[in-house]
Amino acid sequence: MPRRTDSRSRMIHAAAELFGQRGDVVRESGAPRGSTYFHFPGGKAELAREAIARAGDELEEMVAQAARHADDPGSLVRALAQIMAGRFERSGYQSGCAIATMVLELAPRDEEFTADFDSVFARWRAALVTRFEPLGIAPGRAAVLAGLTMSALEGALVLSRAARSIEPFNTAVEALISALDRDAAAQPAAP
């Protein structure tokens, strides 16, 4: 019999995957019926908050993983995009960015999650800024480029989901990398 924490963890993972696909979280997690209120006394809202936080953890982990293969801003974005594209293709173009999917599904109906969404986007932005700065991008500029990166990747995933093809994503990523490379080349050399 699974431990309480195993079922809880599986439900959070299933919620993060399914909120945007309108799936049955309890059924998909394999947890017993009635588990939602056992593991999440606050009900579906508590489960949603946990799934939102999990999405933030995943984004930070992806940036950290991508940074291990980066020696400039363009290579960081390319590595991050490859991680995201791999997940996206393996899902059959169903699962883009977990946080974006939840925002699109939950934000229009539930303003109570606004602060949670803002927090995840701030965490993602900070993770990118933290990785861009050692690669020679000035702090203020790093925040701008982090926002651009997030927006480009999110928009490209939506276009690829609509097309059921990774091609729009790859095209947007290459244009983004080209812009990052031009921006980095225009930066004054570090003393």
Disulfide bonds with the S-S distance in Angstrom:
none
